[in-house]
Amino acid sequence: MLDALGLAPDEERVYRALIGRPAATALLLAELLALTPAHVDEALSRLVDWGLASRSAEDRFTAAPPAMALGALIGRRRDGLRTAEQALVALAEEHRAAMTGSSITDLIEIVTGVDAIRHRFLQVQQAARTQVRTFITAPFVALPPDENTAEPVALERGVLFRAVLDREVLAEPGIVRDAVDSLRHGVRLRVADHVPMKLVLADADLGLVPLAVTPAGEPGAVLLHRSGLLDALDALFETVWHTARPLELSTGEGGTDALTEAGPQGPTELDRRILGLLLAGVTDLTAAAQLGLSPRTLHRRLRHLMDLAGVRTRMQLGAHAVRNGWTEPAES
């Protein structure tokens, strides 16, 4: 349990034994733990160096209070991680600056072979700081979704995962069960009738795109660094994401979780009234006042409508609303 703080298993065992036995000798601890005296001496020396134990003049050892000793060790670890994070940011900026104006060979890396693709797939997710976005299609060449060990680790540190599944993938063995588990852990999933390619994106910095099998019979992939091509893949993902249907958890037979595809949604009558006023040139504040809404609620509804329409600007939303009849009164 204390390996996260740098303690080896034998060191943790010795420390735990010391907690219940003040002023214990190394020989006593060796007998209790069935360890060699040399192992115990080495563990005790490390514990003393770290301030987790103290040695008396009679070569007896006492454990330092856990709240004080381990608290200080955790604090040092936090400081070290904070320093490492700052170094990561600085190195990332140096890397981006170095990549500016680089040749195409510096921006694109060809990856060949199942093992190499699997390794890069996991690395891309491990490098993400804010979000990972993926297109999932069959067949699974390098790594099935249920073997993606990087996903739970990244979720634990707060990385957002969004994935669009090709509809045919849901027919693959075990995929529905894996999708249910992913939804339980906070992954956001959607399904589309057709997903254009396999893809994994880490933030706006890295992208991995599997390719067709090489003439030698090995699968290949391209690892992309920040570039115009990566920006295009970023836009492609967001376009497909907005048009795909959300997958949600529902209650199945026996009270177990099941997978449900959200049905098509459209604007409510209130949404239609908001759109009608704004298309007529009414300001946000005036429209909110006329409809008895707060400006914040009105902006939230507009953001929701842009997500439904798969657009990014109000001008695009207005054009979409006119084309699709969203400004017409809802039928009673």
C-alpha positions in Angstrom: 0.0 0.0 0.0 2.9 2.3 0.7 4.8 1.5 -2.5 3.3 4.7 -4.0 5.6 6.6 -1.5 8.7 4.6 -2.5 8.7 2.0 0.2 9.7 -1.5 -0.9 7.5 -4.4 0.4 10.0 -5.5 3.0 10.4 -1.9 4.3 6.6 -1.6 4.6 6.4 -4.9 6.5 9.2 -3.8 8.9 7.5 -0.4 9.5 4.2 -2.0 10.2 5.8 -4.5 12.6 7.6 -1.6 14.4 4.3 0.3 14.9 3.1 -2.3 17.4 6.4 -3.1 19.0 8.3 0.0 20.3 11.9 -0.5 21.0 12.2 -3.7 19.0 15.6 -5.1 17.9 16.5 -6.1 14.3 16.8 -9.7 15.4 13.3 -9.8 16.9 11.8 -8.2 13.7 13.7 -10.8 11.5 12.2 -13.7 13.5 8.7 -12.2 13.5 8.7 -11.5 9.7 10.7 -14.5 8.6 13.3 -12.3 6.9 17.0 -12.6 7.0 18.8 -10.2 9.4 20.5 -8.6 6.5 17.2 -7.7 4.9 15.8 -6.3 8.1 19.0 -4.2 8.7 18.8 -2.8 5.2 15.1 -2.0 5.6 15.6 -0.4 9.0 18.5 1.8 7.7 16.2 3.1 4.9 13.3 3.8 7.4 15.7 5.7 9.7 17.0 7.7 6.7 13.4 8.6 5.7 12.4 9.6 9.2 10.0 6.7 9.6 11.9 5.1 12.5 14.5 6.1 15.1 17.4 4.1 16.5 18.4 4.1 20.2 21.9 3.8 21.6 21.1 0.1 22.4 20.2 -0.5 18.7 16.5 -0.7 19.4 14.1 0.8 16.9 10.9 2.7 17.3 8.4 3.7 14.5 7.7 7.4 14.1 4.0 8.3 14.4 2.4 7.5 11.0 0.4 10.8 10.8 3.6 12.8 11.2 6.1 10.7 9.3 4.0 9.5 6.4 2.4 12.9 6.2 5.8 14.5 5.7 6.7 11.9 3.1 3.4 12.4 1.2 4.1 16.2 1.3 7.5 15.7 -0.3 6.1 13.4 -2.9 3.4 16.1 -3.8 6.1 18.7 -4.0 8.1 16.4 -6.3 5.1 15.8 -8.5 4.3 19.5 -8.7 7.8 20.2 -9.8 7.5 17.4 -12.4 4.3 18.8 -13.7 5.9 22.2 -14.1 8.8 20.6 -15.9 6.3 18.8 -18.2 4.7 22.0 -19.2 8.0 23.7 -19.9 9.2 20.7 -21.9 6.0 20.6 -23.8 6.3 24.2 -24.8 9.9 23.7 -25.8 8.8 20.7 -27.9 6.0 22.8 -29.6 8.5 25.6 -30.3 11.0 23.1 -31.7 8.4 21.5 -33.9 7.4 24.9 -35.4 8.9 25.0 -38.9 10.0 21.4 -38.6 10.2 19.2 -41.7 7.3 16.8 -42.4 9.4 13.9 -41.2 9.6 15.4 -37.8 5.8 15.8 -37.6 4.9 12.3 -38.8 6.2 9.0 -37.4 5.4 5.7 -39.2 4.7 2.8 -36.7 4.8 -0.8 -38.0 3.7 -4.0 -36.3 1.1 -5.0 -33.8 3.3 -4.6 -30.7 4.6 -1.1 -31.8 1.1 0.1 -32.5 -0.2 -1.2 -29.2 2.7 0.6 -27.4 2.1 3.9 -29.2 -1.7 3.6 -28.6 -1.1 3.3 -24.8 1.6 6.1 -24.8 -0.7 8.6 -26.6 -3.4 8.1 -23.8 -0.7 8.3 -21.1 0.5 11.7 -22.5 -3.0 13.3 -22.4 -3.5 16.0 -19.8 -7.1 17.0 -20.4 -8.9 14.7 -22.9 -8.7 11.7 -25.1 -11.0 11.3 -28.1 -11.3 8.1 -30.2 -13.0 6.6 -33.2 -13.6 2.9 -32.6 -14.2 0.6 -35.5 -13.8 -3.2 -36.1 -11.7 -5.3 -36.5 -9.4 -4.7 -33.5 -5.9 -5.2 -34.8 -3.6 -4.1 -32.0 -5.7 -3.8 -28.9 -9.4 -4.6 -28.1 -11.2 -2.0 -26.0 -11.4 -4.2 -22.9 -7.5 -4.5 -22.9 -7.0 -0.7 -22.9 -5.1 -0.5 -19.6 -4.2 3.2 -20.1 -7.9 4.3 -20.0 -8.7 3.7 -16.3 -5.3 5.2 -15.2 -6.0 8.4 -17.2 -9.6 8.6 -16.0 -8.3 8.3 -12.4 -6.1 11.5 -13.0 -9.1 13.4 -14.4 -8.7 13.0 -18.1 -12.0 13.2 -20.1 -12.6 10.3 -22.5 -15.0 10.7 -25.5 -15.4 7.9 -28.0 -17.6 7.4 -31.1 -18.3 3.8 -32.0 -19.1 2.5 -35.4 -22.5 0.8 -35.1 -21.1 -2.5 -36.4 -18.7 -2.6 -33.4 -21.7 -3.2 -31.0 -22.1 -6.6 -32.6 -18.6 -7.6 -31.6 -18.3 -10.1 -28.6 -18.0 -8.3 -25.3 -18.3 -4.8 -26.6 -21.7 -4.0 -25.0 -20.4 -5.1 -21.7 -17.2 -3.1 -22.1 -19.3 0.0 -23.1 -21.4 -0.4 -20.0 -18.3 -0.5 -17.8 -16.9 2.6 -19.6 -20.1 4.6 -19.0 -20.1 3.6 -15.4 -16.6 5.1 -15.1 -17.4 8.4 -16.7 -16.4 7.7 -20.4 -18.8 9.6 -22.8 -19.8 7.3 -25.6 -21.7 7.9 -28.9 -22.6 5.7 -31.8 -22.7 6.6 -35.5 -23.9 4.6 -38.5 -20.4 5.0 -40.1 -17.1 6.1 -38.5 -14.6 7.1 -41.2 -11.5 5.7 -39.6 -9.8 4.4 -36.5 -8.3 7.4 -34.5 -7.1 8.4 -31.1 -6.3 12.0 -30.2 -4.5 13.2 -27.0 -5.5 16.8 -26.3 -4.5 18.8 -29.4 -0.9 17.5 -29.4 -0.9 13.9 -30.6 -2.9 11.7 -32.9 -2.6 8.0 -33.9 -4.2 6.9 -37.2 -4.0 3.1 -38.1 -3.3 2.4 -41.7 -4.0 -0.6 -44.0 -1.8 -3.7 -43.8 1.6 -3.2 -45.4 2.8 -5.3 -48.4 4.8 -7.4 -45.9 1.6 -8.3 -44.1 2.1 -6.1 -41.0 -0.3 -3.5 -39.8 0.9 0.1 -39.8 -0.1 3.4 -38.3 0.9 7.1 -38.4 1.7 9.1 -35.2 1.0 12.8 -35.8 2.4 15.7 -33.8 0.7 19.1 -33.6 0.2 20.2 -37.2 -2.4 21.3 -39.7 -3.3 17.7 -40.4 -3.8 17.1 -36.7 -6.1 20.1 -36.6 -8.1 18.6 -39.4 -8.5 15.4 -37.5 -9.6 17.4 -34.5 -12.3 19.1 -36.5 -13.4 15.7 -38.1 -13.8 14.1 -34.6 -16.0 17.0 -33.4 -18.2 16.9 -36.5 -18.8 13.2 -36.2 -19.3 13.5 -32.4 -22.0 16.1 -32.8 -24.0 14.1 -35.3 -23.6 10.7 -33.4 -26.2 9.5 -30.9 -25.3 9.3 -27.2 -25.1 5.9 -25.5 -26.6 5.9 -22.0 -27.1 3.5 -19.1 -30.5 2.1 -18.5 -31.9 -0.6 -16.1 -32.2 -4.0 -17.7 -33.7 -7.2 -16.6 -32.9 -8.1 -13.0 -32.0 -4.5 -12.3 -28.6 -4.7 -14.1 -27.2 -1.9 -16.1 -27.9 -2.0 -19.9 -26.9 0.0 -22.9 -29.4 2.4 -24.5 -29.1 4.6 -27.5 -30.7 8.0 -27.0 -33.3 8.8 -29.6 -33.3 11.7 -31.9 -33.9 15.0 -30.2 -35.1 18.4 -31.4 -35.8 21.8 -30.1 -38.6 22.3 -27.5 -41.3 24.9 -27.9 -39.3 27.3 -25.7 -36.2 26.7 -27.9 -38.3 27.6 -31.0 -39.5 30.8 -29.4 -35.9 31.7 -28.5 -34.7 31.1 -32.0 -37.6 33.1 -33.5 -36.8 36.1 -31.4 -33.1 36.0 -32.1 -33.6 35.6 -35.8 -35.9 38.6 -35.7 -33.0 40.6 -34.4 -34.0 40.8 -30.7 -31.1 41.1 -28.3 -30.3 38.4 -25.8 -31.4 40.5 -22.8 -34.7 41.5 -24.5 -35.4 37.9 -25.5 -34.7 36.7 -22.0 -37.0 39.3 -20.5 -39.8 38.5 -22.9 -39.6 34.8 -22.2 -39.2 35.2 -18.4 -35.7 33.7 -18.5 -32.4 34.7 -17.0 -29.6 35.5 -19.6 -27.7 32.5 -18.3 -30.6 30.1 -19.0 -31.0 31.6 -22.5 -27.3 31.1 -23.2 -27.4 27.6 -21.9 -30.3 26.7 -24.2 -28.5 28.2 -27.2 -25.4 26.2 -26.4 -27.6 23.1 -26.2 -29.2 23.9 -29.6 -25.7 24.4 -31.2 -24.7 21.0 -29.9 -27.9 19.4 -31.4 -27.3 21.1 -34.7 -23.6 20.2 -34.7 -22.5 23.8 -35.3 -20.2 26.2 -33.6 -21.5 29.7 -34.2 -24.9 31.4 -33.9 -24.9 32.3 -37.6 -24.6 28.6 -38.4 -27.3 27.8 -35.9 -29.6 30.4 -37.5 -29.1 28.8 -40.9 -29.6 25.3 -39.6 -32.8 26.4 -37.8 -34.3 28.0 -41.0 -33.4 24.9 -43.1 -34.9 22.5 -40.6 -38.0 24.4 -39.6 -36.9 24.9 -36.0 -38.5 28.3 -35.8 -42.0 26.9 -36.5 -44.3 26.5 -33.5 -44.3 23.0 -32.0 -47.5 21.0 -32.8 -49.8 20.5 -29.9 
